[in-house]
Structure formats: C-alpha cells, structure tokens
C-alpha cells in the first residue's frame, strides 16, 4: 500500500470527522438544553458514528505512522524527534492526543448507550475529548 493513498484517506476522514463532531456537539447541546437531559436517539447515533469513524481514522493514522511514514523513520534515526518542534507535534503530540480523545469518546459512547439521563461529568468528558481533538488537529495541513 502506498503512503500517499493512506495520507489521502487520513485527510478524507478528517473532513468527515469534523462534520460528525459538529453534529455530535449540536445533538449534545440539544439534549442538554432542549430535552432536559434526556438522551435522544440522535445523540446516541451521532456519538456512535463519531466514535466509529474516529477509531478508523486513528487506525489509519497509526498504520501510516509506524509502517509508512518516511519522516518518522528519519526523525527517530537522526535522534531529532523530540528536539524538532514540527516533528514532535506531527509524530508524538498529534497521535497521543488523538488516542486519548478516542478513548474519552469511547467512554462517553458507552455511558450514553447504557443510560437514559445525561450527566454533567459525561458532557465535560465529551467536551474535553472535543477540545483535545481540536487542539491536536492538523489544521494547516488540511486547510492550508
């Protein structure tokens, strides 16, 4: 498999995840304020699909990182992975933050799937996952 094909798939899923996260946030806010904390079907579905596509995105990214990335191999062999800010952001901070966000989103999905009432701790966890994802998102590579 070619690195460029994986990179294009990773970028394509990034656009889709941004859309799904927006739908998830709207559904979460609607459940919080419009339905008095009742978990709606839209919220459950949006959380599920966001989590699924986020996990697929994470798998594509990790496969790219460890098996296909020429920059990661060059930076680790040269010993400049942590000293170069761009390499550290691309190869360490971005994957780690996205994995943590995926884990948090999985926990939120499980909580929303098994309960009928929304709790504030889950909302905070969901927004923390969103904030972490938005912080680690490669905005300049996607839109620049």
C-alpha positions, -999 to 999 in steps of 0.1 A, spaced: 0 0 0 13 35 -9 19 62 17 1 88 -5 -31 67 -6 -30 63 32 -24 101 36 -54 109 13 -76 85 33 -65 101 65 -72 136 52 -106 125 38 -117 110 71 -106 142 89 -132 162 70 -158 136 78 -149 136 115 -152 174 117 -187 171 103 -196 143 127 -182 161 157 -203 192 148 -234 170 146 -224 154 179 -220 187 196 -253 200 183 -271 168 195 -254 170 229 -264 207 234 -299 199 222 -302 170 247 -288 192 275 -310 222 269 -339 211 248 -348 177 263 -340 183 300 -311 159 300 -328 130 283 -305 111 259 -321 112 225 -317 88 196 -299 114 176 -273 118 204 -268 81 206 -264 77 169 -241 107 164 -219 95 193 -217 60 178 -208 72 143 -184 98 155 -167 72 176 -165 46 148 -151 70 123 -127 84 149 -114 49 156 -110 42 119 -91 75 115 -69 66 144 -61 32 129 -52 47 96 -30 73 113 -12 47 134 -6 24 105 8 54 85 30 65 114 46 32 122 47 14 89 48 40 61 60 74 74 94 83 60 96 114 82 90 94 114 117 69 105 142 97 96 135 117 128 139 86 150 171 75 133 186 110 134 176 115 171 157 147 164 122 135 171 117 154 203 141 183 197 123 194 165 90 211 173 73 202 140 84 166 141 73 163 178 39 178 170 34 156 140 47 123 153 42 125 191 17 151 203 -9 146 175 -11 108 177 -11 108 215 -38 135 219 -60 118 193 -57 84 210 -67 100 243 -96 117 226 -107 84 211 -106 67 245 -126 95 261 -151 94 232 -154 56 237 -162 61 274 -188 87 265 -204 65 239 -207 36 265 -222 59 291 -247 74 266 -256 39 253 -264 24 287 -283 53 304 -314 74 298 -303 106 316 -274 128 307 -248 136 335 -227 166 336 -195 146 340 -201 129 306 -207 162 290 -174 175 304 -156 144 292 -172 148 258 -161 184 255 -126 176 268 -123 150 241 -135 175 215 -111 202 228 -82 177 227 -91 167 192 -94 203 180 -60 212 197 -42 183 181 -59 186 147 -35 194 118 -53 225 106 -26 239 84 -21 205 66 -58 201 60 -68 236 51 -35 254 44 
